[in-house]
Amino acid sequence: MSEKNVKLMELINEGKTCNEICHILNISNKQLFNTLTDLKNNGLFYRRKYYSNGSIVYSPITSSDNLSNFSKKKNSIITTHKERELKVLVISDLHFGNKLERLDLVDRAYNYCIKHTIHIIFCCGDLIDGPFTHGEQTLNNLHSQIEHFIKDYPFDENILTFGVGGDHDIDAFRKKALNIIEMLRNYRHDIIIGSYGNAFINIKNDRIHLFHKIDGRKYNPMNSPISLHGHFHRYKVDTKNSDRLDIIIPSLSNVNQSSPSAIQMNFQFNQNGFINSVYLKQVCFGDEDYILTEEKYDITINKDIETTKILNEENEVFESCQQIDGQKVLKKN
């Protein structure tokens, strides 16, 4: 092992964040991701912890129990005990590789997050256009589409994207054995795709369900109070289910949608760590960013769980995100 890799392992064992490691070793985040992938290929196992301020912390897996838990790949956002609100931006149906992709709007969405101190993005599927298309493709090679997404999906050191794979994504896997989830796990640690069709993000004592319609896979919200749907390329809030708020997320491309937009969500948590309300803003990225609609919904589900411990929370204030002179600009990895 090289001297730099030995130092890297020391920093991981010390609990340094991804950004702190990059600063100390004077490497880019992309270089760190590639190095950790090489180390994983040589037998090193490590887990990742994701924080509400966009930070990533790595820790080695050194026991069989931890290895068993690692294989379940639960995706959680760690908050502090003082946090009662979480802001996220929700996007969907990007269709990288389609002539109607809107990479400019995806960039604008990232800059919107930077401007409004949003560290978390949810993406509801169809990251790439896949082997079938509605329209014309600029890239019809599936590997090139995934490479395009890995390279050109924006990067900021304090923003994480949690997502679900869509029908276009899974068809690349079914037809050419190209698993975009695994490729992102190796080369874009800031993009976390839970699974195809259904994925969950744990926050405090609650969880958010991300769904994308795939033939042969059932809709399975598993008692989540909020379910975010991709696939339909329009915006709609459905309150008919008394146990759940179903939100259909518009496309951030021009594929089957003439006015792309995104949804800002502000989650409010009660003292027991459950979501009790959510504020929704439909954001359009035109010449200027503007709000199309604003709504608030109370989550009235009764939680029967009595606990003094809130999961996915740490007592210390986690403050590794740093800005130089308060200024941040969009960066690509």
Disulfide bonds with the S-S distance in Angstrom:
none
